[in-house]
Amino acid sequence: MMEQAILVFDIDGVIRNVRSSYRRAIADTVEHFTSGAFCPTLADIDQLKSEGIWNNDWEASRELVEGYFEGQGQKREDIGLNYEELKAFFQSRYRGPDESNWTGYICSEQLLVSPDYFQSLTAAGLFWGFFSGAMQAEAAYVLEGKLGLSSSVIVGMEDAPGKPDPTGLFAVLETLQ
């Protein structure tokens, strides 16, 4: 039996540059939910992300909001942050206010690869797919909408536990095998 190479890509930071989209939506969300008292810098967000457990940007936003208030002497359980409202606000910045016509920060993301790259992988007989913490619709926006990859194997946020749990990675590998 011949061994076959399989490539599994993340999307954020690998296929598209998200520093001015997801990071900006985090900063806006934190600023909004602290009533303008705190707007994290990119360095603040990168420091939090470097802990390795904040792949979900809604949860990272909540952590920064609650951490701010905790630093002001409040207990987390007394903050009363509505997570669903936080998610909706974040999405209104990232995707835009109109769910059927995205105009948010996602529209400004720059691609880090070209469609030719994936054509060359296929031509070389390599199997490839994606495991992302992004929502399926957001992954499709870049993969299908910007790169023209209409039949990619992808496991997104809705399909598996969040990273660093490897369940989604194994699901992509199983599908490609």
N, C-alpha and C positions, 0 to 999 in steps of 0.2 A: 504494500500500500504506500503510495507516494504522499509525503507530507505536503500540506498546502499552507502558504503564508496567509494570515488573516490580520488585517489592520483595523483597529477600532479607534476612532477619533472622538475626542471631546469636541464641542462646538465653540463654546465661549473661550476666547483667547487663543484658539487654535484655528478655527475656520473664520471667525469674525472677531474684530477688536471691540470689546465691550467696555473699555475704560471710560468712554464718554457717553455711555448709555446706561447700563446697569448701575455703575458706580454713581452716576449723576442722579439716577432715580432713587438710589439709597440716600444720598445726601439730601435731596429734596424732601423725601419722606421723613427723615429724622428731623429736619428743620421744621417741617409742618407740625409734627406731633410733639415737638418741644416748644411750640408757639414762637419760633424764631430764635430761641435762646441758644441753640446749638446746631451748627451745620458742620458735619464732619468733613475733614479734608480727604483727598485721595490717600494720603499717608495714613490717616486714621482708619479708613476703610481697608486699605491693604494690610495694615497691622492686624486688624480683626480677622480678615480672610486668611492670613498666614497661620492662624491657629489650626487650620485644617478641618474645622467642624462647621463652618458657616458657608457652605455651598449654596444654600437656599437664601436668596437675597431678601425675601420677606422676613425670614428669621434673623438675618444679619441686621436688618433695619430695626426690628423689635429689640434686639440686643443692644444696639447703640442708643435707642430711645430710653429703654429701661436703665441702662448703665448710666446715662446722663442723670436721670432723676435719682438714681441710687447715690450718685456722687453729690447730689444736693441734699442728701440725708433722708430720702424717702425709701420705704421698703417696697420691693417689687410688687408684692401682693396688694399694696395700697395705691399703686399707680393707676390701675383701671384702664389700661390700654386695650382698645377693641381691635383684636387681630384682623378680623374681617375688614374693618374700615381701613386699617393700615395696608392690607393687601390691595384693596380697591384703589386707594390713593396711589400706591406704587405703580400699579398697572396703568392708571390714568396718565402717569408721567412716561412710563416706559413704552406702552403701546399708543397712548393718546386717549383723549376723552371719548372718541367714537369707536366702539368695538368693531364696527363693520368697515371702517376706513381708517387704518392706522396712520397717525401723523406724529407719533411720539418719538422718543429718543432712539428707538429701534431703527428708524428710517435713516439715521446718520451713521450707523455702524459700517465700518470699512471691512471689506473682505480681505482675508489674509492668504487665500488660495484662489485659483481659477478653476473653471470647469475642466480645462485641459488636463489639470493634474489628475483628476479622477478618471478621465478617459485614458490617460497613460497607465494608471494602476490596473484598470480593467484590461487594457491591451496586453499588459504584462502577465495576465492571468491571475492577478491577486484579488482576493475577496476583501471587501471593506464595508464598514458600517459605522454607526455613531451611538455613543452612550453619553447622554447629556442630562444635566440638571435643569435644563430649560424645558418649558412646557412644549408639548407637541406642536401647537400652533406657531409658537415662536421659532422652533426648529424648522418647521415647514416654510416659514417666511424666508429664511436664509437659504435653506437647502433647495427647495423647489423654486421659490420666487426669484432668488438672486443667482443661484448656481445652476438651475435647471435640472437638478437631480430628483427626478420624479418617483423613482422606485427604490429609494435607499432603505436599508435596514436601520431603524432607529429605535432606541429605547430612551424615552424621555421621563420627565418628572412624574407623570401620571402612571407610568408603567412599572416602576420599581422603587424600592426604598431609596432615600437620598444618599448621595455620596458622603462618606467614603465607603459605604456598604457596596460590595462588588456584585450584588445580585443582578443589576442591570447589565454590567459588563459580561457576565456569564450568559445572560439571555441573548445578547448580540452574538456572542461566539457560537452558541448553540444554533441559532438561526442560520448563521453563515456556514456552519459545518454541514 
